[in-house]
Amino acid sequence: MPHCSPEQLALAALHEELPADDAAHLAACAQCREEVASLQRAVDALAVPSMAAPGPAVPPPARVWDAIAAATGATTAPRPEFVPAEAVPAEAVPAEDSGADVVPFRRRARPARRWLTVAAALLVGGVVGAGAVAVVRGQDEGALVAQTALAPLDDDGSAGRAEVREQATGRVLAVDLDAPELDDGYYEVWLLQSDAQRMVQVGVVQRGATVLPLPDGIDLGAYPLVDVSVEPLDGVPTHSGVSVARGELET
Amino acid sequence: MSAGAGLGLRSVAPYGSGMGTEPTPLHRAPSDPDDAEVARRFSAGDEQALAWAYERWAGQVHGMAVRAFGPGPDAEDVTQQTFIAAWTGRAGYAAGQGPLPGWLVGICRHKIADTWARRDRQRRSADAAADDARSRPPGSGSVEVDSVVADRVLLLGELNRLGQPQRSIIELAFFDDLTHAQISARTGIPLGTVKSHIRRTLERLRNRLEADGAALQP
């Protein structure tokens, strides 16, 4: 077969799937592969998650507008009710804790799609299970220390229940989560301060029941909010900013 | 406090929302002007339009910044610099630039790339100092990373120089992760035309990298 057309090679550089003939030729032809590689440098530099079209919105804290107003001299401020502030726990994590600067240097074949997948799962995914049930079952469930219902934060319907129990080995956070299945990404549970300015990562939660150990010495009075987030599989250890369910622990 | 009430409000933005998709009603009062009017008044220097633009699109811009850097000062700085640059550079926003939110997202991309480059320079200075201290060969290990960061700034500048529809087409491919068939369906531009624009744009970007890019330097 003759060489692939220049247009097909450009599509290959964008990681599009080629027709079988072209794909077979490309696999066997060093010259065509070299052409793809040379076109791909720009793709690899730009088609990365940090450059992708906006995904989930994260309201900036009020100080961002203050700085803009100071720099531009603007006296007409946005109405706070239209820019919900301090809403998302993502505001709270100190940047120095962020591993985010490793992300763009990974080569992903289809970098943006995972955001679509998560969003689509949130929007259309079915909700499994029904009703809150006792989270911890079995003999060593331990004494109930605190509990809360996890209320949905959006129309995806994720909800559930969380309990803190004192077991022989220490306190645990037991989560029962009714949430859509995610094609890509996973759910994670956090304990937040009530102003959502600080948080502690507790661990990965599955749909259904998950029991996780709590850090020794954590003051539940200081971290009363149980927050479940959707995390992309991007290696970034901080909160994604996408919370799907939350509740306040009551003792 | 009842669970979740008043906290954690968020919206999952529609896919491709940087390209001028309507914002959720949360960001607008019924009497407020539509996006096109906000854009017109923004470019005319009406200060009220800056506040409206912030209400409608700061969440998306900040969402991008947080995705790039995690929450914190760098992300906040990117969001802040994006709106300041948009306002001070509003004369450069003309009707041909497309919807205002898409223009803001483009500025945000530049600010993110600039911040990466700045972080990278700082890290290299720190590495160089550490290398000196340890008497090791300088720069070992981070050459590839450095060059990608520098290339990104260069390439975004080149994208700014593309005309339409070439620019929209390649942005949909790069940033919205659409296939050429999806781009054709979205834009109404024939498949063959989309493919030839993609080819020519990738060649142009390759030429730019070969002329000025760091990645191809030996």
Contacts between the chains, C-beta under 8 A, distances in Angstrom:
chain1	res1	chain2	res2	distance
A	6	B	199	5.3
A	7	B	195	4.2
A	7	B	196	6.1
A	7	B	198	7.3
A	7	B	199	4.8
A	9	B	199	7.8
A	10	B	195	7.2
A	10	B	198	5.0
A	10	B	199	4.0
A	10	B	202	4.9
A	10	B	203	7.9
A	11	B	180	6.0
A	11	B	195	6.9
A	11	B	198	6.9
A	13	B	202	5.9
A	14	B	173	5.5
A	14	B	180	7.8
A	14	B	198	6.9
A	14	B	202	7.8
A	16	B	179	5.4
A	16	B	180	6.6
A	38	B	206	5.7
A	39	B	202	4.5
A	39	B	203	7.2
A	39	B	206	5.7
A	41	B	151	7.1
A	41	B	206	6.9
A	41	B	209	5.7
A	41	B	213	7.5
A	41	B	215	5.6
A	41	B	216	7.3
A	42	B	151	7.6
A	42	B	155	5.5
A	42	B	202	6.3
A	42	B	205	3.7
A	42	B	206	6.3
A	42	B	209	6.3
A	43	B	174	7.1
A	43	B	202	7.3
A	44	B	148	7.3
A	45	B	148	5.4
A	45	B	151	4.4
A	45	B	152	4.8
A	45	B	155	5.6
A	45	B	215	7.4
A	46	B	152	6.4
A	46	B	155	5.5
A	46	B	156	7.3
A	46	B	159	7.8
A	46	B	174	4.9
A	46	B	175	7.7
A	47	B	173	7.6
A	47	B	174	4.6
A	47	B	175	7.3
A	47	B	177	7.3
A	49	B	67	6.4
A	49	B	68	7.9
A	50	B	64	7.6
A	50	B	67	6.2
A	50	B	68	3.6
A	50	B	69	8.0
A	50	B	112	5.7
A	50	B	116	7.6
A	51	B	109	5.5
A	51	B	112	7.0
A	51	B	113	7.6
A	51	B	152	7.5
A	51	B	174	7.0
A	51	B	175	5.9
A	52	B	64	7.8
A	52	B	67	7.7
A	52	B	175	5.3
A	52	B	176	7.5
A	52	B	177	6.9
A	53	B	15	7.4
A	53	B	16	5.5
A	53	B	17	6.7
A	53	B	18	4.2
A	53	B	19	7.0
A	53	B	105	6.9
A	53	B	175	4.7
A	53	B	176	4.8
A	54	B	13	5.5
A	54	B	17	5.3
A	54	B	18	4.9
A	54	B	60	3.9
A	54	B	61	7.3
A	54	B	63	5.5
A	54	B	64	5.3
A	54	B	105	6.2
A	55	B	12	7.7
A	55	B	13	6.2
A	55	B	63	6.1
A	55	B	64	7.8
A	55	B	67	6.6
A	56	B	10	6.1
A	56	B	11	7.4
A	56	B	12	5.6
A	56	B	13	6.3
A	56	B	63	5.4
A	57	B	10	6.5
A	57	B	11	5.4
A	57	B	13	5.5
A	57	B	59	3.3
A	57	B	60	5.1
A	57	B	62	7.4
A	57	B	63	4.7
A	58	B	10	7.5
A	58	B	59	6.2
A	58	B	62	4.8
A	58	B	63	4.2
A	58	B	66	4.7
A	58	B	71	7.4
A	59	B	9	7.8
A	59	B	58	7.2
A	59	B	59	5.0
A	59	B	62	6.8
A	60	B	58	5.4
A	60	B	59	7.4
A	60	B	61	8.0
A	60	B	62	4.1
A	60	B	76	6.3
A	60	B	79	5.0
A	60	B	80	8.0
A	61	B	76	6.8
A	63	B	76	7.1
A	64	B	58	7.3
A	64	B	62	7.2
A	64	B	76	5.1
A	64	B	79	5.3
A	64	B	80	5.1
A	65	B	54	6.3
A	65	B	58	7.6
A	67	B	76	8.0
A	67	B	80	4.7
A	68	B	50	7.8
A	68	B	54	7.2
A	68	B	80	5.6
A	68	B	83	4.9
A	68	B	84	5.7
A	68	B	87	7.7
A	71	B	80	7.7
A	71	B	84	4.8
A	72	B	50	6.8
A	72	B	84	6.2
A	72	B	87	5.0
A	72	B	88	7.2
A	74	B	47	5.1
A	74	B	50	5.4
A	74	B	51	7.0
A	74	B	87	7.6
A	75	B	47	6.9
A	76	B	47	5.0
A	76	B	48	4.9
A	76	B	50	7.3
A	76	B	51	4.7
A	77	B	51	6.0
A	78	B	51	4.5
A	78	B	52	7.6
A	78	B	54	4.5
A	78	B	55	4.5
A	78	B	58	7.5
A	79	B	29	7.9
A	79	B	51	7.7
A	79	B	55	6.5
A	82	B	26	6.8
A	82	B	27	5.1
A	82	B	28	7.0
A	82	B	29	7.4
A	82	B	55	4.0
A	82	B	56	7.9
A	83	B	27	7.6
A	83	B	54	6.6
A	83	B	55	5.3
A	83	B	58	6.0
A	83	B	59	7.2
A	84	B	9	4.9
A	84	B	26	7.5
A	87	B	7	6.5
A	87	B	8	6.1
A	87	B	9	4.7
A	87	B	10	6.9
A	88	B	8	6.4
A	88	B	9	7.9
A	88	B	10	5.9
A	89	B	8	7.2
A	90	B	66	5.6
A	90	B	70	8.0
A	90	B	71	4.3
A	91	B	71	5.4
A	92	B	71	6.7
A	93	B	70	6.3
A	93	B	71	5.0
A	93	B	72	6.7
A	94	B	72	5.7
A	95	B	69	6.4
A	95	B	70	5.7
A	95	B	71	6.9
A	95	B	72	2.5
A	95	B	73	5.4
A	95	B	74	5.4
A	95	B	75	7.2
A	96	B	72	7.4
A	97	B	70	7.4
A	98	B	69	6.4
A	98	B	70	2.8
A	98	B	71	7.5
A	98	B	72	6.4
A	99	B	70	7.5
A	100	B	67	7.8
A	100	B	68	6.4
A	100	B	69	5.2
A	100	B	70	4.1
A	101	B	69	7.2
A	101	B	116	7.5
A	101	B	119	6.4
A	103	B	68	7.6
A	104	B	68	7.4
A	104	B	116	6.8
A	104	B	148	7.5
A	104	B	149	7.9
A	104	B	152	7.7
A	105	B	144	7.8
A	105	B	145	5.3
A	105	B	148	6.0
A	110	B	177	5.7
A	111	B	177	6.8
A	112	B	175	6.8
A	112	B	176	6.5
A	112	B	177	3.5
A	113	B	177	5.2
A	115	B	15	7.8
A	116	B	15	5.1
A	116	B	177	7.2
A	119	B	12	4.6
A	119	B	13	7.6
A	119	B	15	6.6
A	122	B	12	5.4
A	123	B	12	6.3
A	148	B	3	5.9
A	149	B	3	5.5
A	150	B	3	6.8
A	150	B	4	7.8
A	151	B	2	7.5
A	151	B	3	4.1
A	151	B	4	3.8
A	151	B	5	7.6
A	152	B	4	7.2
A	153	B	4	5.6
A	153	B	7	7.7
A	153	B	8	4.2
A	153	B	9	7.1
A	153	B	10	6.5
A	154	B	10	6.3
A	154	B	11	7.4
A	154	B	12	6.8
A	156	B	12	7.8
A	194	B	1	7.5
A	196	B	7	6.7
A	196	B	8	7.9
A	225	B	7	7.5
A	227	B	8	7.2
A	236	B	70	6.6
A	238	B	70	4.6
A	238	B	71	6.8
A	239	B	71	7.2
A	241	B	10	7.4
A	241	B	63	6.9
A	241	B	66	5.4
A	241	B	67	7.9
A	241	B	71	6.7
A	242	B	10	6.6
A	242	B	12	7.6
A	243	B	8	4.4
A	243	B	10	6.6
A	245	B	4	7.2
A	246	B	3	6.3
A	246	B	4	4.4
A	246	B	7	6.3
A	246	B	8	5.2
A	247	B	3	3.7
A	247	B	4	6.5
A	248	B	1	5.3
A	248	B	2	7.9
A	248	B	3	5.7
